[in-house]
Amino acid sequence: MVSRTASCSCGQLRIDVQGEPLGIGVCHCLACQRRTGSVFAALAAFAAPYAVSGTATEYVRVGDQGARFRFRFCPVCGTNLFHTEEGYEGSSVAVAVGAFADPSFPPPEDSVYDCRRHSWVQLPPGIRTYDKDPT
């Protein structure tokens, strides 16, 4: 089984995941743009179990459809490493793709909040796009 480790910039906070991603996507919503400081967030979802080491600062944000997402940041370097949806922490986790520091990581399959995508961002061929969140 494939094992992957993602870490923050300073290495204090880490998450170990097992298996292939359940899904990989990018989100162009304004909240993700502000949260990442980039024009989109690139995330990969993994099934539990996962193991976290280090200390995290948490921030809870309510999504457009009422779900509560708990984001974990490194309190030392500020990296936004992963998040879970409240009530589903025991089943899956979403990890920032860049935190794996693996240029061979698979490309995204889905793009959400395409209505907020910057006009100069080009997506991979064949990616599914959604004007907003499809769930």
N, CA, C and O atoms as a GROMACS GRO file, in nm:
protein
  540
    1MET      N    1   0.085  -0.118   0.000
    1MET     CA    2   0.000   0.000   0.000
    1MET      C    3   0.089   0.124   0.000
    1MET      O    4   0.190   0.130   0.070
    2VAL      N    5   0.051   0.222  -0.078
    2VAL     CA    6   0.125   0.347  -0.087
    2VAL      C    7   0.110   0.426   0.043
    2VAL      O    8   0.000   0.438   0.097
    3SER      N    9   0.220   0.479   0.092
    3SER     CA   10   0.219   0.565   0.210
    3SER      C   11   0.278   0.699   0.170
    3SER      O   12   0.379   0.705   0.100
    4ARG      N   13   0.213   0.808   0.214
    4ARG     CA   14   0.261   0.942   0.181
    4ARG      C   15   0.264   1.026   0.308
    4ARG      O   16   0.183   1.009   0.399
    5THR      N   17   0.361   1.119   0.312
    5THR     CA   18   0.371   1.213   0.423
    5THR      C   19   0.370   1.354   0.368
    5THR      O   20   0.445   1.387   0.276
    6ALA      N   21   0.285   1.437   0.426
    6ALA     CA   22   0.282   1.579   0.392
    6ALA      C   23   0.328   1.654   0.516
    6ALA      O   24   0.297   1.614   0.629
    7SER      N   25   0.401   1.762   0.496
    7SER     CA   26   0.447   1.839   0.612
    7SER      C   27   0.441   1.988   0.582
    7SER      O   28   0.435   2.031   0.467
    8CYS      N   29   0.442   2.064   0.691
    8CYS     CA   30   0.444   2.210   0.680
    8CYS      C   31   0.584   2.255   0.637
    8CYS      O   32   0.675   2.173   0.624
    9SER      N   33   0.600   2.383   0.616
    9SER     CA   34   0.728   2.437   0.570
    9SER      C   35   0.842   2.412   0.668
    9SER      O   36   0.954   2.382   0.626
   10CYS      N   37   0.815   2.423   0.798
   10CYS     CA   38   0.922   2.406   0.897
   10CYS      C   39   0.937   2.261   0.943
   10CYS      O   40   1.034   2.229   1.012
   11GLY      N   41   0.843   2.173   0.908
   11GLY     CA   42   0.851   2.033   0.943
   11GLY      C   43   0.793   1.997   1.078
   11GLY      O   44   0.794   1.879   1.116
   12GLN      N   45   0.743   2.093   1.152
   12GLN     CA   46   0.689   2.068   1.285
   12GLN      C   47   0.558   1.989   1.280
   12GLN      O   48   0.534   1.905   1.368
   13LEU      N   49   0.473   2.013   1.179
   13LEU     CA   50   0.343   1.948   1.165
   13LEU      C   51   0.348   1.856   1.044
   13LEU      O   52   0.387   1.896   0.935
   14ARG      N   53   0.306   1.730   1.065
   14ARG     CA   54   0.308   1.630   0.957
   14ARG      C   55   0.180   1.549   0.961
   14ARG      O   56   0.117   1.534   1.065
   15ILE      N   57   0.144   1.495   0.845
   15ILE     CA   58   0.032   1.401   0.837
   15ILE      C   59   0.075   1.286   0.746
   15ILE      O   60   0.126   1.308   0.636
   16ASP      N   61   0.053   1.165   0.793
   16ASP     CA   62   0.082   1.044   0.716
   16ASP      C   63  -0.050   0.984   0.672
   16ASP      O   64  -0.141   0.964   0.753
   17VAL      N   65  -0.061   0.954   0.542
   17VAL     CA   66  -0.181   0.894   0.484
   17VAL      C   67  -0.142   0.766   0.412
   17VAL      O   68  -0.027   0.747   0.372
   18GLN      N   69  -0.240   0.679   0.396
   18GLN     CA   70  -0.218   0.550   0.330
   18GLN      C   71  -0.308   0.538   0.208
   18GLN      O   72  -0.418   0.593   0.204
   19GLY      N   73  -0.261   0.465   0.108
   19GLY     CA   74  -0.342   0.435  -0.009
   19GLY      C   75  -0.346   0.548  -0.109
   19GLY      O   76  -0.286   0.654  -0.090
   20GLU      N   77  -0.417   0.523  -0.216
   20GLU     CA   78  -0.433   0.624  -0.320
   20GLU      C   79  -0.538   0.726  -0.278
   20GLU      O   80  -0.625   0.695  -0.197
   21PRO      N   81  -0.530   0.848  -0.331
   21PRO     CA   82  -0.630   0.949  -0.297
   21PRO      C   83  -0.771   0.905  -0.338
   21PRO      O   84  -0.790   0.840  -0.442
   22LEU      N   85  -0.868   0.941  -0.256
   22LEU     CA   86  -1.009   0.919  -0.291
   22LEU      C   87  -1.050   1.012  -0.405
   22LEU      O   88  -1.137   0.980  -0.486
   23GLY      N   89  -0.987   1.127  -0.409
   23GLY     CA   90  -1.012   1.227  -0.512
   23GLY      C   91  -0.914   1.341  -0.497
   23GLY      O   92  -0.861   1.366  -0.389
   24ILE      N   93  -0.890   1.409  -0.609
   24ILE     CA   94  -0.797   1.523  -0.611
   24ILE      C   95  -0.869   1.636  -0.682
   24ILE      O   96  -0.927   1.616  -0.789
   25GLY      N   97  -0.866   1.754  -0.623
   25GLY     CA   98  -0.936   1.865  -0.685
   25GLY      C   99  -0.874   1.998  -0.654
   25GLY      O  100  -0.786   2.011  -0.569
   26VAL      N  101  -0.923   2.097  -0.725
   26VAL     CA  102  -0.885   2.236  -0.697
   26VAL      C  103  -1.012   2.314  -0.669
   26VAL      O  104  -1.118   2.287  -0.726
   27CYS      N  105  -1.000   2.411  -0.578
   27CYS     CA  106  -1.113   2.495  -0.542
   27CYS      C  107  -1.074   2.641  -0.562
   27CYS      O  108  -0.971   2.686  -0.512
   28HIS      N  109  -1.157   2.713  -0.634
   28HIS     CA  110  -1.131   2.853  -0.666
   28HIS      C  111  -1.216   2.948  -0.582
   28HIS      O  112  -1.219   3.068  -0.611
   29CYS      N  113  -1.287   2.898  -0.480
   29CYS     CA  114  -1.373   2.986  -0.401
   29CYS      C  115  -1.288   3.093  -0.332
   29CYS      O  116  -1.168   3.075  -0.310
   30LEU      N  117  -1.351   3.203  -0.300
   30LEU     CA  118  -1.278   3.314  -0.240
   30LEU      C  119  -1.221   3.278  -0.104
   30LEU      O  120  -1.115   3.327  -0.066
   31ALA      N  121  -1.292   3.192  -0.028
   31ALA     CA  122  -1.241   3.150   0.103
   31ALA      C  123  -1.111   3.071   0.087
   31ALA      O  124  -1.017   3.092   0.164
   32CYS      N  125  -1.104   2.982  -0.010
   32CYS     CA  126  -0.980   2.906  -0.033
   32CYS      C  127  -0.869   2.997  -0.085
   32CYS      O  128  -0.752   2.978  -0.050
   33GLN      N  129  -0.904   3.094  -0.167
   33GLN     CA  130  -0.801   3.187  -0.214
   33GLN      C  131  -0.741   3.262  -0.096
   33GLN      O  132  -0.619   3.277  -0.088
   34ARG      N  133  -0.825   3.309  -0.006
   34ARG     CA  134  -0.774   3.381   0.111
   34ARG      C  135  -0.697   3.289   0.205
   34ARG      O  136  -0.593   3.326   0.259
   35ARG      N  137  -0.749   3.167   0.224
   35ARG     CA  138  -0.688   3.071   0.316
   35ARG      C  139  -0.549   3.030   0.271
   35ARG      O  140  -0.458   3.016   0.353
   36THR      N  141  -0.532   3.011   0.140
   36THR     CA  142  -0.403   2.964   0.089
   36THR      C  143  -0.309   3.078   0.048
   36THR      O  144  -0.188   3.060   0.040
   37GLY      N  145  -0.366   3.196   0.023
   37GLY     CA  146  -0.284   3.304  -0.030
   37GLY      C  147  -0.250   3.284  -0.176
   37GLY      O  148  -0.162   3.352  -0.230
   38SER      N  149  -0.318   3.193  -0.241
   38SER     CA  150  -0.298   3.161  -0.381
   38SER      C  151  -0.430   3.183  -0.454
   38SER      O  152  -0.528   3.226  -0.393
   39VAL      N  153  -0.434   3.155  -0.584
   39VAL     CA  154  -0.557   3.177  -0.660
   39VAL      C  155  -0.649   3.055  -0.657
   39VAL      O  156  -0.762   3.062  -0.706
   40PHE      N  157  -0.603   2.945  -0.600
   40PHE     CA  158  -0.687   2.828  -0.577
   40PHE      C  159  -0.619   2.737  -0.476
   40PHE      O  160  -0.499   2.749  -0.450
   41ALA      N  161  -0.698   2.646  -0.420
   41ALA     CA  162  -0.645   2.544  -0.330
   41ALA      C  163  -0.641   2.413  -0.407
   41ALA      O  164  -0.735   2.381  -0.479
   42ALA      N  165  -0.533   2.337  -0.392
   42ALA     CA  166  -0.522   2.204  -0.450
   42ALA      C  167  -0.523   2.104  -0.335
   42ALA      O  168  -0.438   2.109  -0.247
   43LEU      N  169  -0.623   2.014  -0.336
   43LEU     CA  170  -0.646   1.923  -0.223
   43LEU      C  171  -0.658   1.779  -0.271
   43LEU      O  172  -0.708   1.753  -0.381
   44ALA      N  173  -0.613   1.686  -0.188
   44ALA     CA  174  -0.632   1.544  -0.213
   44ALA      C  175  -0.698   1.483  -0.090
   44ALA      O  176  -0.653   1.503   0.022
   45ALA      N  177  -0.805   1.410  -0.112
   45ALA     CA  178  -0.877   1.344  -0.003
   45ALA      C  179  -0.824   1.202   0.014
   45ALA      O  180  -0.799   1.131  -0.084
   46PHE      N  181  -0.808   1.163   0.140
   46PHE     CA  182  -0.761   1.028   0.173
   46PHE      C  183  -0.853   0.967   0.277
   46PHE      O  184  -0.906   1.036   0.364
   47ALA      N  185  -0.871   0.835   0.267
   47ALA     CA  186  -0.949   0.763   0.366
   47ALA      C  187  -0.871   0.751   0.495
   47ALA      O  188  -0.748   0.748   0.494
   48ALA      N  189  -0.943   0.744   0.605
   48ALA     CA  190  -0.882   0.714   0.734
   48ALA      C  191  -0.834   0.569   0.730
   48ALA      O  192  -0.886   0.491   0.649
   49PRO      N  193  -0.739   0.530   0.811
   49PRO     CA  194  -0.678   0.611   0.916
   49PRO      C  195  -0.566   0.699   0.862
   49PRO      O  196  -0.508   0.670   0.757
   50TYR      N  197  -0.538   0.803   0.934
   50TYR     CA  198  -0.425   0.892   0.905
   50TYR      C  199  -0.363   0.928   1.039
   50TYR      O  200  -0.430   0.924   1.142
   51ALA      N  201  -0.236   0.964   1.037
   51ALA     CA  202  -0.165   0.995   1.162
   51ALA      C  203  -0.107   1.134   1.154
   51ALA      O  204  -0.041   1.170   1.057
   52VAL      N  205  -0.132   1.213   1.258
   52VAL     CA  206  -0.082   1.350   1.265
   52VAL      C  207   0.024   1.357   1.374
   52VAL      O  208   0.006   1.303   1.483
   53SER      N  209   0.135   1.424   1.344
   53SER     CA  210   0.236   1.450   1.446
   53SER      C  211   0.266   1.599   1.448
   53SER      O  212   0.262   1.666   1.344
   54GLY      N  213   0.295   1.650   1.566
   54GLY     CA  214   0.318   1.792   1.583
   54GLY      C  215   0.195   1.860   1.638
   54GLY      O  216   0.094   1.796   1.669
   55THR      N  217   0.205   1.990   1.651
   55THR     CA  218   0.098   2.071   1.707
   55THR      C  219   0.033   2.155   1.598
   55THR      O  220   0.102   2.213   1.513
   56ALA      N  221  -0.099   2.161   1.599
   56ALA     CA  222  -0.172   2.239   1.499
   56ALA      C  223  -0.259   2.344   1.565
   56ALA      O  224  -0.309   2.326   1.676
   57THR      N  225  -0.274   2.455   1.495
   57THR     CA  226  -0.374   2.556   1.528
   57THR      C  227  -0.494   2.527   1.440
   57THR      O  228  -0.478   2.490   1.324
   58GLU      N  229  -0.615   2.543   1.494
   58GLU     CA  230  -0.735   2.510   1.418
   58GLU      C  231  -0.820   2.633   1.389
   58GLU      O  232  -0.824   2.729   1.467
   59TYR      N  233  -0.886   2.626   1.275
   59TYR     CA  234  -0.981   2.730   1.236
   59TYR      C  235  -1.102   2.660   1.175
   59TYR      O  236  -1.085   2.578   1.084
   60VAL      N  237  -1.221   2.691   1.221
   60VAL     CA  238  -1.343   2.629   1.168
   60VAL      C  239  -1.414   2.730   1.080
   60VAL      O  240  -1.435   2.845   1.118
   61ARG      N  241  -1.450   2.685   0.960
   61ARG     CA  242  -1.523   2.768   0.866
   61ARG      C  243  -1.648   2.694   0.822
   61ARG      O  244  -1.643   2.573   0.796
   62VAL      N  245  -1.758   2.765   0.812
   62VAL     CA  246  -1.884   2.706   0.765
   62VAL      C  247  -1.890   2.724   0.614
   62VAL      O  248  -1.878   2.836   0.563
   63GLY      N  249  -1.911   2.614   0.543
   63GLY     CA  250  -1.921   2.617   0.398
   63GLY      C  251  -2.054   2.672   0.351
   63GLY      O  252  -2.145   2.694   0.431
   64ASP      N  253  -2.066   2.693   0.221
   64ASP     CA  254  -2.187   2.750   0.161
   64ASP      C  255  -2.312   2.668   0.190
   64ASP      O  256  -2.423   2.723   0.195
   65GLN      N  257  -2.295   2.536   0.210
   65GLN     CA  258  -2.411   2.451   0.230
   65GLN      C  259  -2.426   2.407   0.376
   65GLN      O  260  -2.498   2.312   0.407
   66GLY      N  261  -2.355   2.478   0.467
   66GLY     CA  262  -2.372   2.454   0.610
   66GLY      C  263  -2.274   2.359   0.675
   66GLY      O  264  -2.272   2.349   0.798
   67ALA      N  265  -2.193   2.289   0.597
   67ALA     CA  266  -2.095   2.197   0.657
   67ALA      C  267  -1.987   2.278   0.728
   67ALA      O  268  -1.952   2.389   0.687
   68ARG      N  269  -1.936   2.221   0.836
   68ARG     CA  270  -1.830   2.286   0.915
   68ARG      C  271  -1.698   2.217   0.886
   68ARG      O  272  -1.685   2.096   0.905
   69PHE      N  273  -1.600   2.294   0.841
   69PHE     CA  274  -1.469   2.242   0.806
   69PHE      C  275  -1.367   2.292   0.907
   69PHE      O  276  -1.359   2.411   0.935
   70ARG      N  277  -1.288   2.199   0.961
   70ARG     CA  278  -1.185   2.231   1.061
   70ARG      C  279  -1.048   2.225   0.991
   70ARG      O  280  -0.998   2.118   0.959
   71PHE      N  281  -0.989   2.344   0.970
   71PHE     CA  282  -0.859   2.357   0.904
   71PHE      C  283  -0.748   2.353   1.007
   71PHE      O  284  -0.761   2.414   1.114
   72ARG      N  285  -0.639   2.282   0.977
   72ARG     CA  286  -0.525   2.274   1.068
   72ARG      C  287  -0.405   2.343   1.005
   72ARG      O  288  -0.366   2.315   0.892
   73PHE      N  289  -0.347   2.436   1.084
   73PHE     CA  290  -0.233   2.516   1.043
   73PHE      C  291  -0.116   2.490   1.136
   73PHE      O  292  -0.136   2.454   1.253
   74CYS      N  293   0.004   2.506   1.088
   74CYS     CA  294   0.122   2.501   1.175
   74CYS      C  295   0.131   2.635   1.248
   74CYS      O  296   0.132   2.740   1.183
   75PRO      N  297   0.139   2.633   1.382
   75PRO     CA  298   0.149   2.758   1.456
   75PRO      C  299   0.286   2.824   1.445
   75PRO      O  300   0.303   2.940   1.484
   76VAL      N  301   0.384   2.752   1.392
   76VAL     CA  302   0.519   2.807   1.377
   76VAL      C  303   0.536   2.877   1.243
   76VAL      O  304   0.573   2.994   1.238
   77CYS      N  305   0.508   2.804   1.132
   77CYS     CA  306   0.532   2.862   0.999
   77CYS      C  307   0.406   2.906   0.927
   77CYS      O  308   0.414   2.974   0.825
   78GLY      N  309   0.288   2.867   0.978
   78GLY     CA  310   0.161   2.912   0.920
   78GLY      C  311   0.107   2.828   0.807
   78GLY      O  312   0.001   2.860   0.752
   79THR      N  313   0.175   2.720   0.769
   79THR     CA  314   0.128   2.636   0.660
   79THR      C  315  -0.009   2.577   0.692
   79THR      O  316  -0.029   2.522   0.801
   80ASN      N  317  -0.103   2.587   0.597
   80ASN     CA  318  -0.235   2.523   0.608
   80ASN      C  319  -0.218   2.383   0.552
   80ASN      O  320  -0.212   2.365   0.430
   81LEU      N  321  -0.210   2.283   0.639
   81LEU     CA  322  -0.171   2.149   0.597
   81LEU      C  323  -0.287   2.058   0.559
   81LEU      O  324  -0.281   1.989   0.458
   82PHE      N  325  -0.393   2.056   0.641
   82PHE     CA  326  -0.503   1.964   0.612
   82PHE      C  327  -0.631   2.013   0.679
   82PHE      O  328  -0.630   2.101   0.765
   83HIS      N  329  -0.743   1.952   0.636
   83HIS     CA  330  -0.870   1.983   0.702
   83HIS      C  331  -0.963   1.862   0.699
   83HIS      O  332  -0.948   1.770   0.618
   84THR      N  333  -1.059   1.865   0.790
   84THR     CA  334  -1.162   1.761   0.797
   84THR      C  335  -1.297   1.830   0.804
   84THR      O  336  -1.309   1.946   0.843
   85GLU      N  337  -1.399   1.755   0.766
   85GLU     CA  338  -1.536   1.803   0.782
   85GLU      C  339  -1.588   1.749   0.913
   85GLU      O  340  -1.578   1.629   0.939
   86GLU      N  341  -1.644   1.836   0.997
   86GLU     CA  342  -1.695   1.792   1.126
   86GLU      C  343  -1.799   1.683   1.106
   86GLU      O  344  -1.889   1.695   1.023
   87GLY      N  345  -1.785   1.577   1.185
   87GLY     CA  346  -1.873   1.462   1.174
   87GLY      C  347  -1.816   1.352   1.085
   87GLY      O  348  -1.867   1.240   1.086
   88TYR      N  349  -1.711   1.384   1.009
   88TYR     CA  350  -1.651   1.286   0.917
   88TYR      C  351  -1.501   1.270   0.941
   88TYR      O  352  -1.430   1.214   0.857
   89GLU      N  353  -1.453   1.318   1.055
   89GLU     CA  354  -1.310   1.312   1.086
   89GLU      C  355  -1.257   1.169   1.084
   89GLU      O  356  -1.142   1.145   1.048
   90GLY      N  357  -1.342   1.075   1.122
   90GLY     CA  358  -1.300   0.936   1.128
   90GLY      C  359  -1.302   0.864   0.996
   90GLY      O  360  -1.263   0.748   0.988
   91SER      N  361  -1.349   0.931   0.890
   91SER     CA  362  -1.358   0.862   0.761
   91SER      C  363  -1.264   0.918   0.654
   91SER      O  364  -1.219   0.843   0.567
   92SER      N  365  -1.233   1.048   0.658
   92SER     CA  366  -1.145   1.103   0.554
   92SER      C  367  -1.082   1.234   0.599
   92SER      O  368  -1.125   1.298   0.695
   93VAL      N  369  -0.979   1.272   0.525
   93VAL     CA  370  -0.906   1.396   0.550
   93VAL      C  371  -0.866   1.455   0.414
   93VAL      O  372  -0.837   1.381   0.321
   94ALA      N  373  -0.866   1.587   0.403
   94ALA     CA  374  -0.822   1.656   0.281
   94ALA      C  375  -0.687   1.721   0.310
   94ALA      O  376  -0.674   1.798   0.405
   95VAL      N  377  -0.587   1.690   0.229
   95VAL     CA  378  -0.451   1.737   0.251
   95VAL      C  379  -0.410   1.828   0.135
   95VAL      O  380  -0.441   1.800   0.019
   96ALA      N  381  -0.339   1.936   0.168
   96ALA     CA  382  -0.288   2.026   0.065
   96ALA      C  383  -0.187   1.952  -0.022
   96ALA      O  384  -0.087   1.900   0.030
   97VAL      N  385  -0.211   1.945  -0.152
   97VAL     CA  386  -0.126   1.868  -0.243
   97VAL      C  387   0.019   1.915  -0.239
   97VAL      O  388   0.111   1.833  -0.242
   98GLY      N  389   0.040   2.045  -0.233
   98GLY     CA  390   0.177   2.098  -0.232
   98GLY      C  391   0.258   2.054  -0.112
   98GLY      O  392   0.381   2.052  -0.118
   99ALA      N  393   0.192   2.019  -0.002
   99ALA     CA  394   0.262   1.977   0.119
   99ALA      C  395   0.328   1.841   0.106
   99ALA      O  396   0.410   1.803   0.190
  100PHE      N  397   0.293   1.766   0.001
  100PHE     CA  398   0.361   1.639  -0.024
  100PHE      C  399   0.497   1.663  -0.091
  100PHE      O  400   0.582   1.574  -0.091
  101ALA      N  401   0.517   1.782  -0.147
  101ALA     CA  402   0.642   1.816  -0.216
  101ALA      C  403   0.680   1.707  -0.315
  101ALA      O  404   0.794   1.660  -0.318
  102ASP      N  405   0.583   1.667  -0.397
  102ASP     CA  406   0.601   1.558  -0.493
  102ASP      C  407   0.551   1.602  -0.630
  102ASP      O  408   0.430   1.597  -0.655
  103PRO      N  409   0.641   1.646  -0.718
  103PRO     CA  410   0.598   1.691  -0.851
  103PRO      C  411   0.530   1.582  -0.935
  103PRO      O  412   0.466   1.614  -1.035
  104SER      N  413   0.544   1.455  -0.895
  104SER     CA  414   0.479   1.348  -0.971
  104SER      C  415   0.340   1.314  -0.916
  104SER      O  416   0.276   1.220  -0.962
  105PHE      N  417   0.294   1.391  -0.816
  105PHE     CA  418   0.160   1.367  -0.760
  105PHE      C  419   0.057   1.377  -0.872
  105PHE      O  420   0.070   1.463  -0.959
  106PRO      N  421  -0.044   1.290  -0.873
  106PRO     CA  422  -0.144   1.292  -0.981
  106PRO      C  423  -0.215   1.427  -0.994
  106PRO      O  424  -0.228   1.501  -0.896
  107PRO      N  425  -0.260   1.459  -1.114
  107PRO     CA  426  -0.329   1.587  -1.137
  107PRO      C  427  -0.471   1.586  -1.082
  107PRO      O  428  -0.526   1.480  -1.052
  108PRO      N  429  -0.531   1.704  -1.067
  108PRO     CA  430  -0.669   1.711  -1.019
  108PRO      C  431  -0.767   1.653  -1.120
  108PRO      O  432  -0.744   1.655  -1.241
  109GLU      N  433  -0.877   1.601  -1.065
  109GLU     CA  434  -0.984   1.545  -1.147
  109GLU      C  435  -1.102   1.640  -1.156
  109GLU      O  436  -1.179   1.638  -1.252
  110ASP      N  437  -1.116   1.725  -1.052
  110ASP     CA  438  -1.230   1.815  -1.042
  110ASP      C  439  -1.185   1.958  -1.009
  110ASP      O  440  -1.084   1.979  -0.942
  111SER      N  441  -1.263   2.053  -1.057
  111SER     CA  442  -1.240   2.194  -1.027
  111SER      C  443  -1.373   2.253  -0.984
  111SER      O  444  -1.470   2.253  -1.060
  112VAL      N  445  -1.378   2.305  -0.859
  112VAL     CA  446  -1.502   2.362  -0.809
  112VAL      C  447  -1.490   2.513  -0.793
  112VAL      O  448  -1.380   2.568  -0.783
  113TYR      N  449  -1.603   2.577  -0.791
  113TYR     CA  450  -1.614   2.723  -0.789
  113TYR      C  451  -1.541   2.784  -0.908
  113TYR      O  452  -1.466   2.881  -0.896
  114ASP      N  453  -1.566   2.722  -1.024
  114ASP     CA  454  -1.504   2.772  -1.146
  114ASP      C  455  -1.549   2.915  -1.176
  114ASP      O  456  -1.481   2.987  -1.249
  115CYS      N  457  -1.662   2.957  -1.118
  115CYS     CA  458  -1.710   3.094  -1.137
  115CYS      C  459  -1.613   3.195  -1.076
  115CYS      O  460  -1.618   3.314  -1.110
  116ARG      N  461  -1.525   3.151  -0.987
  116ARG     CA  462  -1.427   3.238  -0.921
  116ARG      C  463  -1.285   3.218  -0.974
  116ARG      O  464  -1.191   3.280  -0.925
  117ARG      N  465  -1.271   3.130  -1.074
  117ARG     CA  466  -1.137   3.100  -1.128
  117ARG      C  467  -1.081   3.223  -1.198
  117ARG      O  468  -1.151   3.286  -1.278
  118HIS      N  469  -0.956   3.256  -1.169
  118HIS     CA  470  -0.890   3.367  -1.237
  118HIS      C  471  -0.878   3.334  -1.386
  118HIS      O  472  -0.849   3.220  -1.422
  119SER      N  473  -0.901   3.430  -1.470
  119SER     CA  474  -0.909   3.407  -1.614
  119SER      C  475  -0.781   3.349  -1.673
  119SER      O  476  -0.786   3.284  -1.777
  120TRP      N  477  -0.668   3.372  -1.610
  120TRP     CA  478  -0.540   3.325  -1.664
  120TRP      C  479  -0.502   3.185  -1.616
  120TRP      O  480  -0.401   3.130  -1.660
  121VAL      N  481  -0.582   3.125  -1.525
  121VAL     CA  482  -0.554   2.990  -1.476
  121VAL      C  483  -0.606   2.889  -1.579
  121VAL      O  484  -0.724   2.890  -1.612
  122GLN      N  485  -0.518   2.804  -1.628
  122GLN     CA  486  -0.555   2.700  -1.723
  122GLN      C  487  -0.556   2.565  -1.651
  122GLN      O  488  -0.463   2.532  -1.578
  123LEU      N  489  -0.662   2.491  -1.672
  123LEU     CA  490  -0.680   2.362  -1.606
  123LEU      C  491  -0.633   2.248  -1.696
  123LEU      O  492  -0.628   2.264  -1.818
  124PRO      N  493  -0.598   2.133  -1.637
  124PRO     CA  494  -0.556   2.018  -1.718
  124PRO      C  495  -0.670   1.971  -1.809
  124PRO      O  496  -0.787   1.985  -1.774
  125PRO      N  497  -0.637   1.916  -1.923
  125PRO     CA  498  -0.741   1.863  -2.013
  125PRO      C  499  -0.821   1.753  -1.944
  125PRO      O  500  -0.766   1.671  -1.871
  126GLY      N  501  -0.951   1.752  -1.968
  126GLY     CA  502  -1.037   1.647  -1.917
  126GLY      C  503  -1.086   1.665  -1.775
  126GLY      O  504  -1.162   1.582  -1.726
  127ILE      N  505  -1.045   1.771  -1.708
  127ILE     CA  506  -1.088   1.793  -1.570
  127ILE      C  507  -1.236   1.830  -1.570
  127ILE      O  508  -1.283   1.904  -1.656
  128ARG      N  509  -1.311   1.778  -1.471
  128ARG     CA  510  -1.452   1.814  -1.456
  128ARG      C  511  -1.460   1.948  -1.384
  128ARG      O  512  -1.394   1.968  -1.282
  129THR      N  513  -1.540   2.039  -1.436
  129THR     CA  514  -1.554   2.170  -1.375
  129THR      C  515  -1.697   2.191  -1.326
  129THR      O  516  -1.793   2.144  -1.388
  130TYR      N  517  -1.708   2.261  -1.215
  130TYR     CA  518  -1.837   2.294  -1.156
  130TYR      C  519  -1.838   2.442  -1.124
  130TYR      O  520  -1.744   2.494  -1.065
  131ASP      N  521  -1.945   2.509  -1.163
  131ASP     CA  522  -1.955   2.652  -1.139
  131ASP      C  523  -1.945   2.684  -0.990
  131ASP      O  524  -1.883   2.783  -0.952
  132LYS      N  525  -2.006   2.600  -0.906
  132LYS     CA  526  -2.001   2.612  -0.759
  132LYS      C  527  -1.970   2.475  -0.703
  132LYS      O  528  -1.911   2.392  -0.773
  133ASP      N  529  -2.007   2.448  -0.579
  133ASP     CA  530  -1.984   2.320  -0.516
  133ASP      C  531  -2.094   2.223  -0.560
  133ASP      O  532  -2.212   2.253  -0.540
  134PRO      N  533  -2.060   2.108  -0.619
  134PRO     CA  534  -2.164   2.017  -0.670
  134PRO      C  535  -2.237   1.937  -0.562
  134PRO      O  536  -2.337   1.871  -0.592
  135THR      N  537  -2.190   1.940  -0.437
  135THR     CA  538  -2.255   1.859  -0.333
  135THR      C  539  -2.371   1.929  -0.269
  135THR      O  540  -2.436   1.874  -0.180
   0.00000   0.00000   0.00000
